[in-house]
Amino acid sequence: MPKPNIPAGSPCWIDLMTSDPEKTKDFYGQLFGWTYETGDEEKYGGYVVASKDGATVAGLMKNDPQSGYPDVWSTYLRVDDINAATAAVTAHGGQIYMPPMEVPEQGHMGMVGDSSGAALGLWQFGGHTGYQVSRENGTPAWHELHTRDYDAAIAFYKDVFGWDYEVVSDAPEFRYATLGSGDDALAGIFDASSDLPEGAPASWQVYFAVDDADATVAQALALGGVVVEDAQDTPYGRMASLTDPTGAMFRIMQDLPAAPEA
């Protein structure tokens, strides 16, 4: 299978902070067909890499119950120079949650907040060059920022990461832009000022590709997941929002067959 196109500034990796790694591994293993390999405890803190049909797709790490942070999926953007990227984040209104650090033999990582407060990871390639497959059943399919400050977010990702946007819609009821255009788009920014619940922070949302959204929802429920938004058809496929058994939210998307030509 071809390696996804991952230019600098675009999403390259996802991982999950989970309070119950074994339960979580079982859930996604059954739901998406993932298998797992646990890294060296001393080098990598027991970081777990998930694979789909032998290709790496995601990471899992233990969320300390004392951390005060909920279980959550994170999106990482590829950067060529993590120190320069971190400096640019702070220069344009973001903040640093975890300063750049070297991951032995793999690359460099950091965690930051954008100008609207959404957390995201930064990854500078080393031995690890991001997920090896995407947009196939059980693999990452899309990354989407939900923010109350859409205009500031647009400016932030352009200035810090060099994003070249296509505006999908700028109507008052639906404002959306993508990194790249059409089938080559790599991520989106959504004006969620009318959608985010009171007190909910801006956040990056992770979508997984599935062959059958309704069957995946039913299976997730049987495995202890919770439906946040039922499966529904959209212009971009059939989508649903769920949480896994420990409460981490994720989304699924199924490509719909093309409409027959008139």
Long-range contacts (C-beta under 8 A, 24 or more apart in sequence): 1-53, 1-55, 1-132, 1-133, 1-136, 3-129, 3-132, 3-133, 4-130, 4-131, 4-132, 4-133, 4-134, 4-135, 5-184, 5-186, 6-78, 6-129, 6-130, 7-78, 7-186, 8-78, 8-79, 8-80, 8-161, 8-162, 9-77, 9-78, 9-79, 9-157, 9-161, 9-162, 9-163, 9-179, 10-77, 10-78, 10-179, 10-180, 10-186, 10-187, 11-75, 11-76, 11-77, 11-78, 11-140, 11-143, 11-186, 11-187, 12-76, 12-77, 12-78, 12-123, 12-125, 12-129, 12-130, 12-131, 13-58, 13-59, 13-75, 13-76, 13-121, 13-123, 13-128, 13-130, 13-131, 14-57, 14-58, 14-59, 14-73, 14-74, 14-75, 14-76, 14-131, 14-140, 14-143, 14-206, 15-58, 15-59, 15-60, 15-61, 15-73, 15-74, 15-76, 15-121, 16-58, 16-59, 16-60, 16-61, 16-71, 16-72, 16-73, 16-74, 16-248, 17-61, 17-62, 17-63, 17-69, 17-71, 17-72, 17-74, 17-248, 18-60, 18-61, 18-62, 18-63, 18-71, 18-244, 18-246, 18-248, 19-62, 19-63, 19-65, 19-71, 19-246, 20-245, 20-246, 21-48, 21-60, 21-61, 21-62, 23-224, 23-245, 23-246, 24-60, 24-244, 24-245, 24-246, 24-248, 25-50, 25-60, 26-223, 27-220, 27-223, 27-224, 27-225, 27-244, 27-245, 28-58, 28-244, 30-219, 30-223, 31-138, 31-216, 31-219, 31-220, 31-223, 31-225, 32-137, 32-138, 32-139, 32-208, 33-137, 33-138, 34-58, 34-138, 36-60, 43-104, 44-103, 44-104, 44-106, 52-133, 52-136, 52-138, 52-139, 53-133, 55-131, 55-132, 55-133, 55-139, 56-131, 56-132, 57-131, 57-132, 57-133, 57-134, 57-138, 57-139, 57-140, 58-131, 58-140, 70-247, 70-248, 71-244, 71-246, 71-247, 71-248, 72-119, 72-203, 72-248, 72-249, 73-204, 73-206, 73-248, 73-249, 73-250, 74-111, 74-119, 74-120, 74-121, 74-204, 75-120, 75-121, 75-143, 75-187, 75-204, 75-206, 76-109, 76-120, 76-121, 76-122, 76-123, 76-130, 77-120, 77-121, 77-122, 77-123, 77-161, 78-123, 78-124, 78-125, 78-130, 79-122, 79-123, 79-124, 79-161, 80-124, 81-124, 82-108, 82-109, 82-110, 82-122, 82-123, 82-124, 85-110, 85-122, 85-160, 85-161, 86-110, 86-112, 86-122, 88-159, 88-160, 89-113, 89-114, 89-122, 89-160, 92-155, 92-156, 92-159, 92-160, 93-152, 93-156, 94-156, 94-160, 100-124, 103-128, 114-145, 114-147, 114-153, 114-156, 114-157, 114-160, 114-202, 115-149, 115-152, 115-153, 115-155, 115-156, 116-147, 116-148, 116-149, 116-152, 116-153, 116-156, 116-202, 117-201, 117-202, 118-145, 118-146, 118-147, 118-153, 118-201, 118-202, 118-203, 118-204, 119-203, 119-204, 120-204, 134-209, 135-209, 136-209, 137-209, 137-210, 137-211, 138-208, 138-209, 138-210, 139-208, 139-209, 140-206, 140-207, 140-208, 140-209, 141-207, 141-208, 141-209, 141-253, 142-187, 142-188, 142-206, 142-207, 142-251, 142-253, 143-186, 143-187, 143-188, 143-204, 143-205, 143-206, 143-207, 144-187, 144-188, 144-189, 144-190, 144-204, 144-205, 144-207, 145-187, 145-188, 145-189, 145-190, 145-202, 145-203, 145-204, 145-205, 146-190, 146-192, 146-195, 146-196, 146-202, 146-203, 146-204, 146-205, 147-189, 147-190, 147-191, 147-192, 147-193, 147-202, 148-191, 148-192, 148-193, 148-196, 148-202, 149-193, 149-202, 150-175, 150-189, 150-190, 150-191, 150-193, 153-189, 153-202, 154-189, 157-189, 205-249, 205-250, 205-251, 206-250, 206-251, 207-239, 207-250, 207-251, 207-252, 207-253, 208-250, 208-251, 208-252, 208-253, 209-252, 209-253, 209-254, 209-255, 210-252, 210-253, 210-254, 211-254, 212-254, 213-237, 213-238, 213-239, 213-240, 213-252, 213-253, 213-254, 214-238, 216-240, 216-252, 216-254, 217-242, 217-252, 220-244
